[in-house]
Amino acid sequence: AVDTQYNVPVSVTVTGGSGALVTILQGTITVSLASDTPTGNVAKGGSGTALGKFTVYAAGEPVKVKFLDYRLTFTGTAADASSTIAVIANQVKNITLVDDAGVQVGTTMNTPTNTDSTACANTAGVSNMLYTNCFGTNASNINYIVPANTTRVLSLRADIQSTATFSTIQALLLGNSLNLQGQISSQTGSSGAVNGSALTLAANALTVAKESSFGNQTYAKGKQNAKIASFVLRASSAEGVNVANMTVRSNASSTNFQNLKLRVGSTQYGITQGTLSNDTDYTFSGNLTVPAGGSITVDAYADILSTNTGAMAGVASFKSCTGTGVMTNSSISCAAATGFSITSFPNGQTVTVSTGPTFTIALNSNTSPTKQLVMGTTGVSLASFDFTDSANIEPIKITDLTITQNTGASVNQQFRNLTLWNGAAQIAGPISLSSAAPSYSAVFSGMGTTIVVPQGGIATLTLKGDVPSFADGCGGSSTCTGLENTTSTFQVGASSTASTVALGADSNAAATHSSGTPISNAFTILRSKLTITGASQGSTSGRTRQSNDYIGNLTMSAASSYQVTVNTITLKFEGQAVSNGTAISVDLIDPSTNTRWGGAGAASTCTTGPGNSCTASFSFSSANSIGAGTSKTLRLQVNSSNFFNAGTVSDSVSITIKNNTDVDWGDGSTTTGLSLDSVDVGTGIVISSVSYE
């Protein structure tokens, strides 16, 4: 020994002893089925089809795989005891094992063979369609190394032959003894067996069936671009299909149609076939991909001629289609789906051709009520009519509409600037009335497609117009003397002068008005109008009875067009307070004079009795006019000291103008004979509603 600093010899003392044993732990490999191993179908002609995917995990140290035995299990018509390697070769070829890093494990088995049957750990060869072979042997290793603590995914792949006849195929790793070796420990180990999923050979790569969600159809003759049939193309899950052409066969009714075309969604497939012949095949070519496991709907459209009507079953039948597999590029012909034989492809839907659509007319539930209209009022809603498609064939367009105004024989034209509305939109007019009394006509023509009744739906049209003013000179009269105090209604569909011209929106076939001649509510034209309102005065509960009880206000108002004359008013008293049979005096007092209004010489008397009600009537003979655009408020006074007093409970009374005929008035064209507008009265105009202690 030499001293490393001074480079001189030194003596060394060595003390003997025994060393410690160091044990290198052996690495292990776990083999299992990958979570994404293929399931479902495989396609004929599929190249490099994955039959099974297996995970291999090396724990602790890198592990070398020396050899792996596998098996392919077939079921189906080819499985029998006499199966040979030649039969297997008709099912699969080019069997490979590839990892997820793209590394091939072992060599490709181009054609299945059993010549190495004694070399594999499990006997290679075929028996009852169980084909066994191996990648590598004990004598000839594949030397595939899985890095330490790493998972590799091995895929067993093969080319499915176009001659394949099996029903299912299943890939298995059989498991081997002493086929693993740790790269640090040099210890050997064994791999376990793993079964892949059974995969089904897709018998029909592409099937066709009638689209069940599209039922039989009814169209009007002359309809353009009618959908006459619908079919579904469905690819197997093994692969998608590029469809190159489809053939549709016409039936014995096809001469009633023309311009046959196919569509996928809104995209046309192939060219349009113009003139059609009965029982003839028409082929359409184009590019269409049906995804693996997915479907595409193909619709047939045609124009319906005006020659014949009636039910026509299966106007178009799906005859055939051809294409290629997306992955395999192998030739594919579509097959009939379950329920149809391979030589009898599905017929399309039955198409019934009708003479045309039909519709009904009815008065809309929200049409204007019976009411009074003051001369000079504009934009009055006169009537709302519902047009309903009753055939459910196609939408209906109303091109011309005549509405008749029914009125007295000597009445001048009542309404002007007539317009037609659909909701908030004005769609026609303004126009003037034509013809003469008693049936004036409002003719809306040339509306084209402005008004469309939805198929199976309703379109509501509202008529509006202006009432001419008194000085407007309507009908050639400078005073409109034939207009005041007249009543009119409006009607659709009553006669040739009240007609509707409607056509099918698609077919242009004449639509038939099948029922309904609705008449609007009545409108009475007046030079002016009287309205009355009421309001309780003082406390409405717990009141004290007194001989001169100011119980409410009655307000009368005249329209701004002209003054009104009030002749009589009848008030209705109701409630427990008027149940004792005692006469009660009632007055309508003019606050400006503190006297009875309108020349009433005495108070009215309301005699209570059975039914807890009574009436008080007033007649006015002088100073009983309300100026144009003004109001007059009268005090309602009663002798409430004569009201019934129950003692322990409150006694109520309600005073109303109960009916529209309870007031008589005139509008200037007449001094008497008019009633209040029933719309204003409703269930009664409340003048006062109070109760007493």
ROZA-654332 format. One record per residue (C-alpha): x, y, z. Coordinates in steps of 0.02 Angstrom, whole numbers. Layout:
N
      c1      c2      c3
       X       Y       Z
...
//
This chain:
693
      c1      c2      c3
       0       0       0
      61     178     -37
      23     337      58
     -72     445     -68
       1     608       4
     185     565      23
     194     422     -99
     287     308      21
     247     128      67
     140      98     220
      86     -61     308
     -99    -113     312
    -185    -218     443
    -333    -322     380
    -459    -384     507
    -562    -531     445
    -752    -560     471
    -915    -613     384
   -1018    -493     270
   -1209    -463     270
   -1326    -544     141
   -1411    -418      23
   -1576    -479     -54
   -1639    -395    -215
   -1832    -398    -215
   -1911    -472    -371
   -2018    -359    -483
   -2196    -414    -529
   -2311    -392    -679
   -2500    -376    -671
   -2602    -413    -827
   -2785    -358    -837
   -2920    -307    -961
   -2909    -124   -1015
   -3058     -15    -975
   -3071      39   -1157
   -3062    -135   -1231
   -3176    -144   -1383
   -3357    -201   -1366
   -3500    -212   -1490
   -3475    -252   -1673
   -3335    -280   -1796
   -3349    -252   -1982
   -3310    -370   -2124
   -3156    -309   -2214
   -3097    -210   -2063
   -2907    -187   -2066
   -2812    -188   -1902
   -2971    -213   -1803
   -2939    -213   -1615
   -3004    -375   -1542
   -2948    -346   -1362
   -2846    -224   -1259
   -2747    -279   -1106
   -2647    -179    -977
   -2476    -239    -918
   -2404    -157    -761
   -2224    -184    -702
   -2202    -152    -515
   -2032    -127    -429
   -1914    -151    -577
   -1918    -163    -767
   -1987    -330    -821
   -1952    -421    -983
   -2094    -517   -1066
   -2020    -668   -1153
   -2176    -739   -1236
   -2367    -726   -1230
   -2494    -854   -1285
   -2663    -798   -1350
   -2824    -874   -1411
   -2964    -819   -1529
   -3132    -898   -1491
   -3259    -899   -1633
   -3445    -938   -1624
   -3571    -953   -1764
   -3599   -1056   -1918
   -3413   -1091   -1944
   -3391   -1172   -1773
   -3383   -1360   -1789
   -3266   -1501   -1745
   -3193   -1511   -1921
   -3137   -1329   -1923
   -2964   -1308   -1998
   -2831   -1175   -2011
   -2902   -1136   -2184
   -3069   -1096   -2105
   -2983    -981   -1979
   -2892    -896   -2122
   -3061    -854   -2198
   -3105    -765   -2037
   -2949    -665   -1989
   -2773    -630   -2051
   -2625    -520   -2006
   -2637    -545   -1818
   -2526    -423   -1722
   -2492    -365   -1544
   -2455    -178   -1527
   -2429     -72   -1370
   -2496     102   -1336
   -2327     179   -1380
   -2343     110   -1555
   -2216     -29   -1530
   -2258    -196   -1610
   -2235    -343   -1493
   -2173    -495   -1586
   -2200    -522   -1771
   -2358    -515   -1877
   -2445    -679   -1908
   -2498    -647   -2087
   -2596    -808   -2107
   -2651    -912   -1958
   -2547   -1069   -1944
   -2516   -1213   -1824
   -2345   -1264   -1888
   -2266   -1206   -1723
   -2387   -1305   -1619
   -2250   -1384   -1514
   -2159   -1221   -1483
   -2298   -1123   -1395
   -2325   -1156   -1211
   -2508   -1191   -1250
   -2532   -1304   -1401
   -2554   -1195   -1555
   -2684   -1236   -1686
   -2872   -1243   -1705
   -3005   -1349   -1623
   -3191   -1314   -1632
   -3151   -1136   -1690
   -3036   -1103   -1543
   -2879   -1038   -1624
   -2723   -1037   -1513
   -2551    -966   -1549
   -2412    -863   -1468
   -2300    -713   -1486
   -2127    -780   -1447
   -2081    -945   -1365
   -1969   -1004   -1225
   -1836   -1037   -1356
   -1864    -877   -1454
   -1909    -732   -1340
   -1993    -572   -1397
   -1893    -478   -1262
   -2026    -344   -1234
   -1979    -237   -1083
   -2106    -145    -976
   -2020      -2    -881
   -2027      -5    -690
   -2188      58    -614
   -2263      86    -787
   -2423      26    -871
   -2423     -26   -1052
   -2581     -65   -1152
   -2565    -208   -1275
   -2692    -220   -1417
   -2722    -384   -1506
   -2770    -338   -1685
   -2819    -430   -1843
   -2890    -400   -2016
   -3071    -462   -2024
   -3093    -547   -2190
   -3235    -506   -2310
   -3267    -695   -2311
   -3293    -701   -2123
   -3443    -803   -2066
   -3424    -807   -1877
   -3555    -737   -1761
   -3437    -676   -1624
   -3251    -669   -1594
   -3163    -657   -1424
   -2979    -624   -1391
   -2893    -700   -1237
   -2720    -696   -1160
   -2702    -873   -1095
   -2573    -842    -960
   -2399    -920    -957
   -2277    -992    -831
   -2102    -918    -813
   -2125    -801    -960
   -2071    -644    -861
   -1898    -592    -798
   -1849    -446    -686
   -1711    -341    -763
   -1627    -303    -596
   -1669    -455    -493
   -1655    -576    -639
   -1796    -671    -554
   -1929    -755    -664
   -2117    -743    -648
   -2280    -792    -734
   -2421    -691    -817
   -2605    -720    -782
   -2748    -757    -903
   -2866    -619    -960
   -3024    -633   -1067
   -3076    -494   -1187
   -3255    -454   -1237
   -3350    -554   -1367
   -3371    -447   -1523
   -3512    -474   -1647
   -3483    -480   -1834
   -3597    -349   -1912
   -3707    -452   -2027
   -3775    -296   -2112
   -3662    -145   -2113
   -3806     -35   -2170
   -3994     -62   -2150
   -4144      37   -2210
   -4319      52   -2136
   -4470     164   -2150
   -4459     312   -2030
   -4589     266   -1897
   -4607     442   -1828
   -4670     507   -1995
   -4846     443   -2021
   -4965     436   -2167
   -4997     606   -2244
   -5143     702   -2319
   -5110     842   -2443
   -5216     949   -2557
   -5198     917   -2742
   -5078    1039   -2822
   -4966    1049   -2668
   -4785    1082   -2711
   -4638     997   -2629
   -4743     875   -2526
   -4650     752   -2415
   -4714     584   -2478
   -4597     460   -2392
   -4463     450   -2258
   -4332     315   -2230
   -4194     285   -2102
   -4021     221   -2149
   -3932     147   -1999
   -3748      92   -1994
   -3682     -42   -1878
   -3570       9   -1734
   -3424     -76   -1823
   -3397      67   -1945
   -3482     208   -2038
   -3536     197   -2220
   -3508     317   -2364
   -3668     302   -2467
   -3637     331   -2652
   -3811     303   -2722
   -3990     261   -2674
   -4129     191   -2782
   -4313     230   -2752
   -4452     138   -2843
   -4615     224   -2890
   -4780     133   -2871
   -4938     123   -2974
   -4998     296   -2918
   -4838     388   -2960
   -4904     472   -3117
   -5001     585   -2998
   -4834     660   -2946
   -4685     745   -3025
   -4515     818   -2979
   -4462     678   -2861
   -4311     721   -2755
   -4220     654   -2601
   -4165     761   -2455
   -4060     736   -2301
   -4119     875   -2188
   -4124    1029   -2299
   -3989     964   -2418
   -4042     882   -2580
   -3961     715   -2622
   -3940     684   -2808
   -4037     769   -2946
   -4225     795   -2965
   -4322     667   -3067
   -4448     768   -3166
   -4583     661   -3249
   -4624     500   -3157
   -4686     334   -3225
   -4774     197   -3129
   -4669      53   -3059
   -4503     129   -3110
   -4333     135   -3022
   -4250     305   -2999
   -4069     312   -2940
   -3997     461   -2847
   -3809     484   -2826
   -3714     591   -2702
   -3603     595   -2549
   -3680     543   -2384
   -3594     470   -2231
   -3691     370   -2103
   -3586     369   -1943
   -3541     208   -1854
   -3685     158   -1740
   -3784     308   -1803
   -3925     343   -1925
   -3974     465   -2062
   -4152     506   -2114
   -4184     519   -2301
   -4346     603   -2356
   -4430     592   -2526
   -4520     747   -2592
   -4628     774   -2746
   -4754     894   -2821
   -4933     832   -2821
   -5028     853   -2984
   -5212     900   -2993
   -5265     744   -3086
   -5329     622   -2953
   -5375     617   -2770
   -5388     479   -2641
   -5272     368   -2539
   -5112     311   -2626
   -5015     181   -2528
   -4826     181   -2532
   -4801     308   -2670
   -4612     280   -2656
   -4521     122   -2601
   -4338     112   -2551
   -4261     -10   -2677
   -4073     -14   -2642
   -3916      81   -2596
   -3729      52   -2613
   -3574     127   -2534
   -3409      88   -2449
   -3354      64   -2269
   -3274     219   -2193
   -3130     118   -2117
   -3123     -37   -2224
   -3167      45   -2392
   -3253    -119   -2432
   -3408    -120   -2542
   -3572    -114   -2444
   -3752    -135   -2499
   -3893     -87   -2383
   -4006    -223   -2316
   -4186    -212   -2263
   -4206    -185   -2076
   -4296    -309   -1963
   -4475    -333   -2022
   -4433    -326   -2208
   -4360    -464   -2313
   -4197    -434   -2403
   -4291    -430   -2569
   -4435    -324   -2505
   -4374    -155   -2449
   -4492     -40   -2353
   -4630      53   -2441
   -4652     235   -2401
   -4799     311   -2311
   -4976     316   -2381
   -5017     484   -2459
   -5198     540   -2471
   -5232     677   -2597
   -5384     784   -2554
   -5480     909   -2657
   -5419    1050   -2545
   -5420    1124   -2371
   -5576    1176   -2275
   -5606    1307   -2142
   -5739    1370   -2024
   -5781    1546   -1964
   -5842    1589   -1789
   -5861    1743   -1681
   -5711    1762   -1567
   -5751    1751   -1381
   -5669    1921   -1352
   -5763    2012   -1489
   -5833    2183   -1449
   -5992    2175   -1343
   -6160    2254   -1384
   -6136    2439   -1352
   -6175    2619   -1398
   -6058    2717   -1511
   -6052    2907   -1515
   -6043    2990   -1686
   -5866    3049   -1721
   -5782    2903   -1629
   -5631    2833   -1723
   -5539    2667   -1721
   -5686    2569   -1651
   -5663    2381   -1635
   -5820    2314   -1719
   -5800    2125   -1729
   -5671    1986   -1710
   -5688    1827   -1812
   -5596    1661   -1792
   -5544    1573   -1953
   -5504    1391   -1910
   -5419    1263   -2023
   -5535    1112   -2007
   -5446     991   -2127
   -5269    1000   -2055
   -5195     979   -2229
   -5096    1138   -2252
   -5098    1322   -2201
   -5234    1427   -2282
   -5208    1601   -2354
   -5358    1717   -2358
   -5342    1827   -2511
   -5513    1911   -2514
   -5635    1944   -2374
   -5806    2027   -2382
   -5890    2081   -2221
   -6071    2136   -2229
   -6144    2273   -2120
   -6325    2229   -2084
   -6431    2382   -2045
   -6599    2462   -2079
   -6660    2488   -2257
   -6659    2679   -2244
   -6499    2699   -2146
   -6353    2793   -2221
   -6178    2719   -2217
   -6127    2711   -2037
   -5942    2669   -2035
   -5791    2732   -2131
   -5605    2696   -2145
   -5632    2511   -2113
   -5472    2415   -2075
   -5429    2233   -2042
   -5311    2183   -1902
   -5219    2027   -1849
   -5172    2057   -1668
   -5080    2224   -1660
   -5042    2227   -1847
   -5153    2314   -1975
   -5157    2200   -2127
   -5285    2283   -2242
   -5377    2445   -2269
   -5432    2578   -2241
   -5577    2554   -2362
   -5754    2621   -2379
   -5917    2527   -2374
   -5994    2485   -2543
   -6167    2436   -2605
   -6319    2506   -2514
   -6432    2480   -2364
   -6483    2364   -2289
   -6323    2267   -2328
   -6168    2373   -2351
   -6009    2278   -2392
   -5830    2301   -2339
   -5727    2212   -2472
   -5544    2176   -2430
   -5464    2103   -2586
   -5294    2058   -2655
   -5217    2021   -2485
   -5103    1883   -2555
   -5014    1794   -2412
   -5045    1931   -2283
   -5173    1824   -2189
   -5123    1643   -2160
   -5221    1521   -2054
   -5093    1399   -1979
   -5116    1216   -2022
   -5233    1146   -1890
   -5238    1319   -1808
   -5337    1480   -1795
   -5313    1656   -1863
   -5414    1793   -1778
   -5457    1946   -1882
   -5529    2104   -1807
   -5631    2233   -1903
   -5609    2415   -1850
   -5687    2575   -1915
   -5734    2757   -1885
   -5908    2823   -1847
   -5939    2984   -1947
   -5975    3140   -1849
   -6148    3219   -1852
   -6089    3358   -1968
   -5987    3241   -2081
   -6116    3233   -2219
   -6123    3044   -2227
   -6222    2967   -2367
   -6242    3137   -2452
   -6343    3209   -2308
   -6276    3366   -2226
   -6354    3318   -2060
   -6342    3127   -2062
   -6524    3122   -2013
   -6534    2938   -2060
   -6389    2888   -1949
   -6434    2928   -1769
   -6517    2797   -1661
   -6482    2657   -1784
   -6415    2483   -1748
   -6295    2379   -1852
   -6209    2210   -1848
   -6068    2137   -1953
   -6068    1966   -2033
   -5947    1853   -2129
   -5997    1713   -2246
   -6184    1746   -2257
   -6201    1753   -2447
   -6111    1788   -2608
   -6093    1968   -2551
   -6015    1910   -2388
   -5890    1785   -2455
   -5714    1731   -2416
   -5588    1684   -2550
   -5456    1568   -2476
   -5325    1452   -2549
   -5207    1319   -2487
   -5045    1407   -2446
   -4942    1270   -2530
   -5060    1195   -2659
   -5159    1351   -2711
   -5310    1236   -2711
   -5472    1324   -2668
   -5512    1312   -2482
   -5693    1273   -2441
   -5788    1373   -2312
   -5871    1224   -2227
   -5971    1309   -2089
   -6000    1468   -1991
   -6087    1631   -2037
   -6055    1728   -1876
   -6139    1893   -1838
   -6060    2022   -1724
   -6143    2099   -1574
   -6251    2251   -1611
   -6192    2432   -1612
   -6310    2578   -1588
   -6256    2746   -1661
   -6301    2898   -1556
   -6270    3085   -1573
   -6216    3089   -1391
   -6206    2972   -1243
   -6256    2976   -1060
   -6150    2890    -929
   -6188    2883    -742
   -6073    2845    -596
   -6099    2842    -408
   -6000    2863    -248
   -6046    2835     -65
   -6034    2987      50
   -5985    2991     232
   -5952    2835     333
   -5986    2673     244
   -6011    2576     407
   -6080    2614     579
   -6181    2761     514
   -6310    2848     621
   -6488    2853     555
   -6558    3026     520
   -6703    3106     428
   -6596    3196     298
   -6456    3073     269
   -6335    3125     128
   -6290    2948      77
   -6209    2964     -95
   -6174    3059    -256
   -6249    3020    -427
   -6149    3096    -570
   -6220    3111    -747
   -6102    3149    -892
   -6134    3191   -1075
   -6016    3149   -1218
   -5926    3297   -1294
   -6022    3280   -1458
   -6189    3348   -1396
   -6298    3378   -1243
   -6412    3246   -1168
   -6583    3256   -1086
   -6621    3148    -933
   -6805    3104    -913
   -6819    2969    -780
   -6708    2875    -657
   -6755    2723    -552
   -6648    2674    -402
   -6648    2501    -324
   -6628    2486    -133
   -6572    2317     -67
   -6519    2253     104
   -6580    2221     281
   -6602    2407     312
   -6754    2404     194
   -6844    2254     266
   -6971    2329     388
   -7112    2382     270
   -7091    2568     307
   -7098    2703     172
   -6933    2795     150
   -6921    2964      65
   -6783    2983     -65
   -6721    3144    -147
   -6597    3191    -284
   -6537    3364    -235
   -6447    3491    -346
   -6303    3552    -236
   -6298    3719    -328
   -6477    3763    -279
   -6503    3642    -134
   -6669    3596    -215
   -6736    3444    -306
   -6658    3432    -479
   -6748    3434    -645
   -6913    3506    -586
   -6953    3358    -474
   -7093    3424    -366
   -7085    3298    -225
   -6975    3167    -149
   -6990    2990    -213
   -7048    2856     -96
   -6966    2686     -75
   -7083    2570      19
   -6985    2429      99
   -7053    2254     118
   -7027    2070      72
   -6866    2028     -16
   -6772    2166      76
   -6787    2283     -74
   -6884    2429    -144
   -6870    2556    -287
   -6876    2744    -297
   -6916    2827    -464
   -6887    3008    -519
   -6961    3102    -666
   -6882    3263    -729
   -6975    3392    -832
   -6870    3550    -836
   -6689    3602    -829
   -6648    3419    -852
   -6512    3433    -987
   -6327    3397    -968
   -6217    3506   -1080
   -6100    3427   -1208
   -5941    3368   -1123
   -6003    3417    -949
   -6063    3325    -793
   -6194    3355    -662
   -6179    3282    -487
   -6335    3261    -379
   -6342    3223    -193
   -6437    3066    -146
   -6530    3099      18
   -6638    2975     113
   -6736    2970     274
   -6630    2834     352
   -6717    2853     519
   -6852    2740     444
   -6727    2603     402
   -6746    2439     494
   -6642    2425     653
   -6600    2248     709
   -6516    2314     865
   -6378    2186     886
   -6309    2183     708
   -6272    2315     576
   -6403    2346     443
   -6338    2371     266
   -6412    2449     110
   -6349    2456     -69
   -6424    2581    -192
   -6397    2548    -377
   -6458    2580    -552
   -6493    2397    -581
   -6536    2389    -766
   -6493    2493    -918
   -6680    2528    -942
   -6690    2608    -770
   -6640    2774    -850
   -6733    2858    -994
   -6642    2994   -1089
   -6621    3077   -1259
   -6468    3119   -1363
   -6527    3274   -1457
   -6595    3180   -1606
   -6728    3120   -1487
   -6776    3186   -1316
   -6834    3020   -1247
   -6832    2832   -1270
   -6647    2791   -1246
   -6575    2676   -1114
   -6401    2671   -1037
   -6266    2571   -1124
   -6276    2393   -1055
   -6085    2386   -1057
   -6080    2531    -935
   -6215    2460    -821
   -6147    2283    -808
   -6221    2206    -652
   -6273    2375    -587
   -6207    2552    -558
   -6179    2572    -371
   -6230    2744    -309
   -6204    2704    -124
   -6168    2553     -15
   -6167    2582     174
   -6219    2503     339
   -6294    2572     500
   -6257    2536     681
//
